[in-house]
Every structure is written in structure tokens, then in C-alpha cells.
Amino acid sequence: MKIDEFINSIRNFDKQLNVYQYPKSLWITYNSRTFVKVPFNAKTIFDCRINDELEELPDGIKITVSNKINKFLRTPIKDRFPEKKFRLRWIDDSDGGKNYLDNEGGAWTVEWGTRARTFTESELEQLKDDNPSLAPAIDTMKELVEVKNND
């Protein structure tokens, strides 16, 4: 289970549950109180930090969250992280606006900012395999898309 799948599965289970993503761990809360911290590199439940002071935590929540954490921990660490996304940066506008190449619909177009298509690393590799003469240009234009976590 990838990190983003884990977060969504917890958040979608109960309105009082939430997950906050920090640089090295996930903090699971119930009624805004943290009850377990799961490091990204955790291999067993013993690597997690559990707050045993939350007496009001319902058994159903405990069981479900425990099952989801165990499923997350069974996922190899390298497979937990979402695949990085990239855009293909083209020439900026005269006013400094960023332009990106987009090939939705089979034709190459130029899109501005966030409207442009994002590519995964594997999609870019396939694009380079399909168009070997463009491979150096694709490598040069590739720009990592910053993912913002609003929590």
C-alpha cells in the first residue's frame, strides 16, 4: 500500500480520523489527538509509536487502523512512495509565465502552468523509447512537480 493510499483509506474510514504527513512519518489522529506515529521506513508495529493515553478510542477504530497499518507495513519500503510526477518545461513567456509541453489527444501542444499534463518516470521512459531522437530533449525539459500537502 502506497503512502497516499494509506492516508486516503484512513481518512475515508471515519470523519474523526485524520493522517498528517511529515517528512519521515505519518501521524494518525482521532478527534485531533495523535494516537500513533508510523515512520515511512517502519518494518514492524514495534517501529511505530503508540500513544496509550487515548482511552476513548473505540475498539472498531483500533482494529481497523491496526489492520491498515499492518497492510502498510507488509508493503516493501521502496514501494510505499508514490511515483514522482514531472512536466516537460518549454520556453517561458516574455512575462515569465511557465509553459509546458502536453501531448493529450495525440498532438503536442503548449500549456501554461498546472493545466499541463504530468508524466510519471515510467511514462517518460516509454516516451523516450518511442522517440529516441527526442530522449536528450526530454531529459533536459523534465521538471519535477512539487506535491503540496495541505494538512
ZAVO-439583 format. One record per atom (N, C-alpha, C): residue in one letter; atom name; x, y, z. Coordinates in Angstrom, 1 decimal. Atoms other than C-alpha are relative to their C-alpha. Example, Ala and Ser with C-alpha at 12.3 -4.5 7.8 and 13.67 -1.06 7.14 Angstrom:
! ZAVO-439583
> A	N	0.9	-1.2	0.0
> A	CA	12.3	-4.5	7.8
> A	C	0.9	1.2	0.0
> S	N	-0.9	-1.1	0.0
> S	CA	13.7	-1.1	7.1
> S	C	-0.8	1.1	0.8
END
This chain:
! ZAVO-439583
> M	N	0.9	-1.2	0.0
> M	CA	0.0	0.0	0.0
> M	C	0.9	1.2	0.0
> K	N	-0.7	-1.3	0.1
> K	CA	1.4	3.4	-1.0
> K	C	-0.4	0.9	1.1
> I	N	0.3	-1.0	-1.1
> I	CA	1.6	6.3	1.4
> I	C	-1.3	0.7	-0.3
> D	N	1.3	-0.7	0.3
> D	CA	-1.2	8.2	-0.4
> D	C	-1.2	-0.9	0.1
> E	N	1.1	0.9	-0.1
> E	CA	-3.4	5.1	-0.5
> E	C	-0.3	-0.2	1.5
> F	N	0.2	0.2	-1.5
> F	CA	-2.9	4.6	3.3
> F	C	-0.7	1.2	0.6
> I	N	0.6	-1.2	-0.5
> I	CA	-3.7	8.2	4.0
> I	C	-1.5	0.1	-0.4
> N	N	1.4	-0.1	0.5
> N	CA	-6.9	8.1	1.9
> N	C	-0.9	-1.1	0.7
> S	N	0.8	1.1	-0.7
> S	CA	-8.0	4.7	3.5
> S	C	-0.4	0.4	1.4
> I	N	0.3	-0.5	-1.4
> I	CA	-7.7	6.2	7.0
> I	C	-1.0	1.1	0.0
> R	N	0.9	-1.2	0.0
> R	CA	-9.4	9.5	6.2
> R	C	-1.4	-0.4	-0.5
> N	N	1.4	0.4	0.5
> N	CA	-12.3	7.7	4.3
> N	C	-0.7	-0.9	1.0
> F	N	0.7	1.0	-0.9
> F	CA	-13.0	5.3	7.2
> F	C	-0.9	0.7	1.0
> D	N	0.8	-0.7	-1.0
> D	CA	-14.2	7.8	9.8
> D	C	0.3	1.5	0.0
> K	N	-0.2	-1.5	0.0
> K	CA	-14.7	11.6	10.0
> K	C	1.0	0.5	1.1
> Q	N	-0.8	-0.4	-1.1
> Q	CA	-12.9	11.8	13.3
> Q	C	1.5	-0.4	-0.1
> L	N	-1.4	0.4	0.3
> L	CA	-9.7	10.1	11.9
> L	C	0.6	0.9	-1.0
> N	N	-0.7	-0.7	1.0
> N	CA	-7.1	12.0	10.1
> N	C	1.5	-0.4	0.0
> V	N	-1.4	0.3	0.1
> V	CA	-3.5	11.5	8.9
> V	C	0.7	1.2	-0.4
> Y	N	-0.9	-1.1	0.4
> Y	CA	-0.8	14.1	8.8
> Y	C	1.3	-0.5	-0.5
> Q	N	-1.2	0.4	0.5
> Q	CA	2.2	13.6	6.6
> Q	C	1.1	0.9	0.3
> Y	N	-1.3	-0.7	-0.4
> Y	CA	5.6	14.7	7.9
> Y	C	1.1	-0.5	-0.9
> P	N	-1.1	0.5	0.9
> P	CA	9.0	14.3	6.2
> P	C	0.4	-1.4	0.2
> K	N	-0.5	1.4	-0.2
> K	CA	9.7	10.9	7.8
> K	C	-1.1	-0.9	0.6
> S	N	1.0	0.8	-0.6
> S	CA	6.4	9.7	9.2
> S	C	-1.4	0.5	-0.2
> L	N	1.4	-0.3	0.0
> L	CA	2.6	9.7	9.3
> L	C	-0.5	0.0	1.4
> W	N	0.6	-0.1	-1.4
> W	CA	0.7	10.8	12.4
> W	C	-1.5	-0.2	-0.2
> I	N	1.4	0.3	0.1
> I	CA	-2.7	9.3	12.8
> I	C	-0.7	0.6	1.2
> T	N	0.7	-0.6	-1.1
> T	CA	-5.2	11.3	14.9
> T	C	-1.4	-0.4	0.1
> Y	N	1.4	0.3	-0.2
> Y	CA	-8.6	10.7	16.4
> Y	C	-0.5	1.2	0.8
> N	N	0.4	-1.2	-0.7
> N	CA	-10.5	13.8	17.5
> N	C	1.1	1.0	0.2
> S	N	-1.2	-1.0	0.0
> S	CA	-7.4	15.9	16.7
> S	C	1.1	-0.4	1.0
> R	N	-1.0	0.4	-0.9
> R	CA	-5.3	13.9	19.2
> R	C	0.8	-1.2	-0.7
> T	N	-0.9	1.0	0.6
> T	CA	-2.3	11.9	17.8
> T	C	0.0	-1.3	0.9
> F	N	0.0	1.2	-0.8
> F	CA	-2.6	8.2	18.8
> F	C	1.0	-1.0	-0.6
> V	N	-1.1	0.9	0.5
> V	CA	0.0	6.5	16.5
> V	C	0.8	0.8	-1.0
> K	N	-0.9	-0.6	1.0
> K	CA	3.1	7.7	14.5
> K	C	0.6	-1.2	-0.7
> V	N	-0.5	1.1	0.8
> V	CA	4.1	5.4	11.7
> V	C	1.2	0.6	-0.9
> P	N	-1.1	-0.5	0.8
> P	CA	7.6	6.1	10.3
> P	C	-0.1	-0.7	-1.4
> F	N	0.0	0.6	1.3
> F	CA	7.9	5.6	6.5
> F	C	0.8	-1.2	-0.2
> N	N	-0.9	1.2	0.1
> N	CA	10.7	3.1	7.0
> N	C	-0.3	-1.1	1.0
> A	N	0.3	1.0	-1.0
> A	CA	8.9	1.1	9.7
> A	C	-0.2	-1.4	-0.7
> K	N	0.1	1.4	0.5
> K	CA	9.1	-2.7	9.2
> K	C	-1.0	-0.8	0.8
> T	N	1.0	0.8	-0.9
> T	CA	7.0	-3.9	12.2
> T	C	-0.7	1.1	0.8
> I	N	0.8	-0.9	-0.9
> I	CA	4.5	-2.4	14.6
> I	C	0.8	0.5	1.1
> F	N	-0.9	-0.5	-1.1
> F	CA	7.3	-2.1	17.1
> F	C	0.8	1.2	-0.4
> D	N	-0.7	-1.2	0.5
> D	CA	8.8	0.6	14.9
> D	C	-0.9	1.3	0.1
> C	N	1.0	-1.1	-0.1
> C	CA	5.6	2.7	15.4
> C	C	-0.1	0.5	1.5
> R	N	0.1	-0.6	-1.4
> R	CA	5.0	5.0	18.4
> R	C	-1.5	0.1	0.3
> I	N	1.4	0.1	-0.3
> I	CA	1.6	4.3	20.0
> I	C	-0.2	0.8	1.3
> N	N	0.4	-0.8	-1.2
> N	CA	0.0	6.8	22.5
> N	C	-1.0	-0.8	0.7
> D	N	1.0	0.8	-0.7
> D	CA	-1.7	4.6	25.0
> D	C	-0.9	0.7	1.0
> E	N	0.8	-0.8	-0.9
> E	CA	-3.3	7.5	26.8
> E	C	-1.4	0.3	-0.6
> L	N	1.3	-0.3	0.7
> L	CA	-6.3	7.6	24.4
> L	C	-1.0	-1.1	0.4
> E	N	0.9	1.0	-0.5
> E	CA	-8.9	5.7	26.4
> E	C	-1.3	0.0	-0.8
> E	N	1.2	-0.1	0.7
> E	CA	-11.8	7.0	24.3
> E	C	0.0	-0.6	-1.4
> L	N	-0.1	0.6	1.4
> L	CA	-10.6	5.3	21.1
> L	C	-0.8	-1.3	-0.1
> P	N	0.9	1.2	0.1
> P	CA	-13.4	2.9	20.1
> P	C	0.8	-1.2	-0.6
> D	N	-0.7	1.3	0.4
> D	CA	-12.4	-0.8	19.5
> D	C	-0.1	-0.1	-1.5
> G	N	0.1	0.1	1.5
> G	CA	-13.7	-0.6	15.9
> G	C	1.1	0.8	-0.7
> I	N	-1.0	-0.9	0.5
> I	CA	-11.3	2.3	15.2
> I	C	1.4	-0.7	0.2
> K	N	-1.3	0.7	-0.3
> K	CA	-8.4	0.4	16.9
> K	C	0.3	-1.1	-1.0
> I	N	-0.1	1.2	0.8
> I	CA	-9.0	-2.8	14.9
> I	C	0.3	0.4	-1.5
> T	N	-0.2	-0.4	1.4
> T	CA	-9.4	-1.0	11.5
> T	C	1.3	0.6	-0.2
> V	N	-1.3	-0.7	0.2
> V	CA	-6.4	1.3	11.9
> V	C	1.1	-1.0	0.1
> S	N	-1.1	1.0	-0.1
> S	CA	-4.3	-1.6	13.1
> S	C	0.1	-0.9	-1.2
> N	N	0.0	0.8	1.2
> N	CA	-5.3	-3.7	10.1
> N	C	0.6	0.8	-1.2
> K	N	-0.5	-0.8	1.1
> K	CA	-4.5	-0.8	7.7
> K	C	1.5	0.3	0.2
> I	N	-1.4	-0.1	-0.2
> I	CA	-1.1	-0.2	9.4
> I	C	0.7	-1.3	-0.3
> N	N	-0.6	1.3	0.3
> N	CA	-0.3	-3.9	9.1
> N	C	0.2	-0.2	-1.5
> K	N	-0.1	0.1	1.5
> K	CA	-1.1	-3.8	5.4
> K	C	1.1	0.9	-0.5
> F	N	-1.1	-1.0	0.4
> F	CA	1.1	-0.7	5.0
> F	C	1.4	-0.6	0.3
> L	N	-1.3	0.5	-0.4
> L	CA	3.9	-2.4	6.9
> L	C	0.5	-1.2	-0.8
> R	N	-0.3	1.1	0.8
> R	CA	3.7	-5.5	4.7
> R	C	0.5	0.4	-1.4
> T	N	-0.4	-0.5	1.3
> T	CA	4.4	-3.3	1.6
> T	C	1.5	0.3	0.1
> P	N	-1.5	-0.4	0.0
> P	CA	8.2	-3.1	0.8
> P	C	0.2	1.5	0.1
> I	N	-0.2	-1.5	-0.2
> I	CA	9.5	0.3	1.8
> I	C	0.1	0.8	-1.3
> K	N	-0.2	-0.7	1.3
> K	CA	10.6	1.2	-1.7
> K	C	-1.3	0.2	-0.8
> D	N	1.3	0.0	0.8
> D	CA	7.0	0.5	-3.0
> D	C	-1.0	0.9	0.7
> R	N	1.0	-0.9	-0.7
> R	CA	5.3	2.8	-0.4
> R	C	-0.1	1.4	-0.6
> F	N	0.0	-1.4	0.4
> F	CA	6.2	6.0	-2.0
> F	C	-0.6	0.2	-1.4
> P	N	0.7	-0.2	1.3
> P	CA	4.1	7.4	-4.8
> P	C	1.1	0.4	-1.1
> E	N	-0.9	-0.3	1.1
> E	CA	5.8	7.7	-8.2
> E	C	0.1	1.5	-0.2
> K	N	-0.2	-1.4	0.2
> K	CA	7.3	11.1	-8.8
> K	C	-0.7	0.4	-1.4
> K	N	0.6	-0.5	1.2
> K	CA	5.5	13.3	-11.4
> K	C	0.9	1.1	-0.6
> F	N	-0.8	-1.0	0.7
> F	CA	7.2	15.5	-14.0
> F	C	-0.9	0.7	-1.0
> R	N	0.5	-0.7	1.2
> R	CA	6.2	18.1	-16.6
> R	C	1.2	0.3	-0.9
> L	N	-1.0	-0.3	1.0
> L	CA	8.1	18.9	-19.7
> L	C	0.0	1.5	-0.2
> R	N	-0.1	-1.5	0.0
> R	CA	9.2	22.6	-19.4
> R	C	0.4	0.5	-1.4
> W	N	-0.3	-0.6	1.3
> W	CA	9.1	24.6	-22.6
> W	C	0.5	1.4	0.3
> I	N	-0.5	-1.4	-0.1
> I	CA	10.1	28.2	-23.2
> I	C	-1.0	0.9	0.7
> D	N	0.9	-0.9	-0.8
> D	CA	8.8	30.8	-20.7
> D	C	-0.5	1.1	-0.9
> D	N	0.6	-1.2	0.7
> D	CA	6.5	33.6	-21.8
> D	C	0.9	1.2	0.3
> S	N	-0.8	-1.2	-0.2
> S	CA	8.0	37.1	-22.1
> S	C	-0.2	0.6	1.4
> D	N	0.3	-0.6	-1.3
> D	CA	6.3	38.0	-18.8
> D	C	0.5	-1.0	1.1
> G	N	-0.6	1.0	-1.0
> G	CA	8.0	34.9	-17.0
> G	C	-0.9	-1.1	0.2
> G	N	0.9	1.1	-0.2
> G	CA	5.0	32.6	-17.2
> G	C	0.6	-1.3	-0.5
> K	N	-0.6	1.3	0.3
> K	CA	6.0	28.9	-17.3
> K	C	-0.9	-0.7	-1.0
> N	N	0.7	0.8	1.0
> N	CA	5.0	26.8	-20.3
> N	C	0.5	-1.4	0.0
> Y	N	-0.4	1.4	0.0
> Y	CA	5.0	23.1	-20.6
> Y	C	-0.6	-0.7	-1.2
> L	N	0.5	0.8	1.1
> L	CA	4.6	20.6	-23.4
> L	C	-1.1	-1.0	0.5
> D	N	1.2	0.9	-0.3
> D	CA	1.4	18.5	-23.4
> D	C	-0.3	-0.8	-1.2
> N	N	0.3	0.8	1.2
> N	CA	0.6	15.6	-25.7
> N	C	-1.4	-0.7	0.2
> E	N	1.3	0.6	-0.1
> E	CA	-3.0	14.9	-24.6
> E	C	-0.7	0.0	-1.4
> G	N	0.7	0.1	1.3
> G	CA	-5.1	13.8	-27.6
> G	C	0.9	-0.3	-1.2
> G	N	-0.9	0.5	1.0
> G	CA	-2.0	12.7	-29.6
> G	C	0.8	1.1	-0.7
> A	N	-0.8	-1.1	0.6
> A	CA	-0.8	16.2	-30.7
> A	C	0.7	0.7	1.1
> W	N	-0.8	-0.8	-1.0
> W	CA	1.9	18.2	-28.9
> W	C	-0.5	1.4	0.0
> T	N	0.4	-1.4	-0.1
> T	CA	0.7	21.5	-27.6
> T	C	0.8	0.6	1.2
> V	N	-0.7	-0.7	-1.1
> V	CA	2.0	24.1	-25.1
> V	C	-1.1	0.4	0.9
> E	N	1.0	-0.4	-1.0
> E	CA	0.0	24.6	-21.9
> E	C	0.7	0.8	1.1
> W	N	-0.5	-0.9	-1.0
> W	CA	0.5	27.1	-19.1
> W	C	-0.2	-0.7	1.4
> G	N	0.1	0.4	-1.4
> G	CA	1.3	26.0	-15.5
> G	C	-0.6	-1.3	0.3
> T	N	0.5	1.2	-0.6
> T	CA	-0.8	23.5	-13.7
> T	C	-1.0	-0.7	-1.0
> R	N	0.9	0.6	1.0
> R	CA	-3.1	22.8	-16.8
> R	C	0.8	-1.1	-0.8
> A	N	-0.8	0.9	0.8
> A	CA	-0.2	20.9	-18.4
> A	C	0.0	-1.4	0.6
> R	N	0.0	1.4	-0.4
> R	CA	-0.1	17.1	-18.3
> R	C	1.2	-0.3	0.9
> T	N	-1.1	0.5	-0.8
> T	CA	2.1	15.4	-15.7
> T	C	0.3	-1.4	-0.5
> F	N	-0.5	1.3	0.4
> F	CA	4.2	12.4	-16.6
> F	C	0.7	-0.7	1.2
> T	N	-0.8	0.8	-0.9
> T	CA	5.5	9.6	-14.4
> T	C	1.3	-0.3	-0.6
> E	N	-1.3	0.3	0.5
> E	CA	9.1	8.5	-14.7
> E	C	-0.1	-1.1	-1.1
> S	N	0.2	1.1	1.0
> S	CA	7.9	5.3	-16.5
> S	C	-0.6	0.5	-1.3
> E	N	0.6	-0.5	1.2
> E	CA	5.8	7.3	-18.9
> E	C	1.0	0.8	-0.9
> L	N	-1.1	-0.7	0.7
> L	CA	8.8	9.5	-19.8
> L	C	0.9	-1.0	-0.6
> E	N	-0.9	1.0	0.6
> E	CA	10.9	6.4	-20.3
> E	C	-0.6	-0.6	-1.2
> Q	N	0.7	0.5	1.2
> Q	CA	8.3	5.0	-22.7
> Q	C	0.0	1.0	-1.1
> L	N	0.0	-1.1	1.0
> L	CA	8.1	8.3	-24.5
> L	C	1.4	0.1	-0.7
> K	N	-1.3	0.0	0.5
> K	CA	11.9	8.2	-24.9
> K	C	0.3	-1.2	-0.9
> D	N	-0.1	1.2	0.8
> D	CA	11.8	4.6	-26.1
> D	C	-0.7	0.1	-1.4
> D	N	0.8	-0.1	1.3
> D	CA	9.1	5.5	-28.7
> D	C	0.6	1.1	-0.9
> N	N	-0.5	-1.1	0.8
> N	CA	11.0	8.6	-29.8
> N	C	1.5	0.2	0.4
> P	N	-1.4	-0.1	-0.5
> P	CA	14.8	8.0	-29.3
> P	C	0.7	1.3	-0.3
> S	N	-0.7	-1.2	0.4
> S	CA	15.8	11.2	-31.1
> S	C	-0.4	1.2	1.0
> L	N	0.4	-1.0	-1.0
> L	CA	13.8	13.2	-28.5
> L	C	0.5	-0.2	1.4
> A	N	-0.4	0.4	-1.4
> A	CA	15.3	11.5	-25.5
> A	C	0.9	1.1	0.7
> P	N	-0.8	-1.1	-0.7
> P	CA	18.0	14.2	-24.8
> P	C	-0.8	1.2	0.3
> A	N	0.8	-1.2	-0.3
> A	CA	15.4	17.0	-25.1
> A	C	-1.0	-0.3	1.2
> I	N	0.9	0.4	-1.1
> I	CA	13.0	15.1	-22.8
> I	C	0.8	0.1	1.4
> D	N	-0.8	0.0	-1.2
> D	CA	15.8	14.7	-20.2
> D	C	0.3	1.5	0.4
> T	N	-0.3	-1.4	-0.2
> T	CA	16.6	18.4	-20.5
> T	C	-1.3	0.8	0.5
> M	N	1.3	-0.7	-0.4
> M	CA	12.9	19.6	-20.2
> M	C	-0.6	-0.5	1.2
> K	N	0.7	0.6	-1.1
> K	CA	11.9	17.3	-17.4
> K	C	0.2	0.8	1.3
> E	N	0.0	-0.8	-1.2
> E	CA	10.9	19.2	-14.3
> E	C	-0.9	-0.6	1.0
> L	N	0.8	0.6	-1.1
> L	CA	9.7	17.7	-11.0
> L	C	-1.2	0.8	0.4
> V	N	1.2	-0.7	-0.5
> V	CA	6.2	18.6	-10.0
> V	C	0.0	-0.1	1.5
> E	N	0.0	0.0	-1.4
> E	CA	6.1	19.7	-6.4
> E	C	-1.4	-0.4	0.5
> V	N	1.2	0.4	-0.6
> V	CA	3.4	17.9	-4.4
> V	C	-0.2	0.8	1.3
> K	N	0.3	-0.7	-1.2
> K	CA	1.8	20.1	-1.8
> K	C	-1.0	-0.7	0.9
> N	N	0.9	0.6	-0.9
> N	CA	0.3	18.6	1.3
> N	C	-0.7	1.1	0.8
> N	N	0.7	-1.1	-0.6
> N	CA	-2.4	21.0	2.6
> N	C	-0.3	-0.3	1.5
> D	N	0.3	0.3	-1.4
> D	CA	-2.6	19.4	6.1
> D	C	0.9	0.6	0.9
END
